[in-house]
Amino acid sequence: LTPSERAKAAGASVEADISKLAPGEKMVVKWRGKPVWILRRTPEMLAALEKHNNRLSDPNSERPQQPAYAKNTNRSIDSSEYLVVVGICTHLGCSPSNKLKAGTEEGMSTDWPGGFFCPCHGSQFDLAGRVFKEMPAPSNLEVPKHKYLTATTILIGEDTTGEA
């Protein structure tokens, strides 16, 4: 049994099947009426994360906005290849665009490491959802509580503590 659309909007946990998500691909699921992005990062994407820490506002995710298990460079459980974040800019609530490829190919600067760009006011986030310095967004993208039910199923909305 899956929750009704009404229950999902009210905050019920939502399961996401990530079995078909290829490296470098992103899927979107709705939770509490918000888009939750699940990005399966490539080994190259993961390797690039530590190379620009000096350009980030909160590289170690020290601000209390995400579960403790997401306070690492990858911002994921056990430094997983999967990024799970709420796809809403922390500035004024716009939805950032994918700019996943490094460099100028997607209209970004030559030193762009890949990530997300908010078209409303220009905030930039890396492939771990961490905001760059001197951006309108005050904090990193939110990591919702989540856990793995199986190797290919993520439950968004609660974690191993059982709290929603």
N, C-alpha and C positions, 0 to 999 in steps of 0.2 A: 504494500500500500504506500502510495506517495501522498504527501500533503496536498490539499486543494490549493488553488491559486490564492484564495482568500487567506488560508493559513500561512502560505509562503510570504505574502505581503505583510502579515502581522509579525513575522519573525521566526517562523518554523525553520528548522534546519533543512538544508537542501543538499542532496547528493549530486555529485558530478562524476560522470564516467569519463576518465581521461585515457582510456585504452587506445583510442584512435588518434590521440594528439601526437603528432610527429615533432621531433626536435625543431625548434624555431617557430612553432605554431602557437597561436593563442586562441582560447575559446572564452566565451562569456556566458555566465549563468546569472540569473536574477536571485537575489537574496534580500529580503526586507525592502523590496522595491528598488534596490541598487544593483548596478552591474558589478559583478565580481569577475575579475580577469584571472585566468589560469594560463600562464605562459610556461611552456616547456622549453627551457633554455638549452642551447647547445653547449658543448664543452668550451667552445671559443667565447661564447657569451659569458659563461661563468668565470673563465680565466681573466676576462677584461675588467671584472668588477673592482678589484683592488687597485687597479692602475690609475684611478682618478679620485681616490678618497679625499685628497687635498682640495678638490673642487666642490665637495659636497657640504651641505649645511649641517647634516647630522649623520655622518657616515657609519657610526656604530649603533644607530637607532636607539639612542639613549633617552629620547623623549618618551614619556609613558603613553604611547598611542597604540601599541601592538602587544600581542602576547609575548611573554618572556622568551619562548622558544624561537621567536623571529628576530631576536637581537643578535644577529650575526651578519656577516657581509652579504650573504645570499638572501637574508630575510626570509628564511624558510625553515621548516622542520628538518632537523638533522642536515642542514646545508644541502637540501635537496635541489635537484635541477628544476623543480616546479616552483614558480612564483605564484602566490595567491594574494591578490590585493583588490581592494574596492577601487573601481575605475572612476573615481571622482576626485578632481583636483581639490586639494586642501585649502585653496585660496577662496574661491567663491562658488564652488560646486559644479564647474563645467566638466566635461569628459575629455580627457587628453586623447590625442591621436597617436597611433603607432608610428614610431620612427625607429624601428628595431635595428636597422642596418647602420653600422658605423660609417662615419664620413659624410660626404656631400651628396650621396646618391638619392637621399630622400629630402633634399633641400636644407640640410643642416650644415653647420660649420665643419671645417676639415678635421677638427679635434673632437667631433661628436662621437661618443663611445657606443651609441645605440641606446634606445629607451623610448620615452613618451614625451610628447610636447602638447601643452595646453594652448589651443589656439585663441582662447579668450583674452589672456593677459600675458602669455609668453613663458609660463613656468615650464621648467624642464626637469625630467625625472630619468634616472638611469634604469638599467634592466633589472634592478632590485626595487624599483619604486622609490628610490632615495632622491630627494630634491637637491638641486644644485644651489650653491651660494648665490645670494643677491637676486633671488627670484621672488615674485609676489607670493607664491605658496609658502606658508610658514612652516610646514612640516612634510615629512615623507607621506606617501600614499598609505592609507590604513591597511594593515594586515588583519583580516577578520579571524576570529577563532575558527579553527578547522582541525581536522584530523583525518588520517588515512584509515578507511574501513578495510580496504584491501590494497594491493599494490596498484590497482587501477581505479579505485573509487575514493573520492575525497568527500567528507561530510563538512559542509560549510555552515557555521552557526554554533558549533560547540566543539570543545576539545577534550582531551583526556581527563580534565578536571570535572567534566560533566556540566559545566556552567555554560549557559547560552549567552 
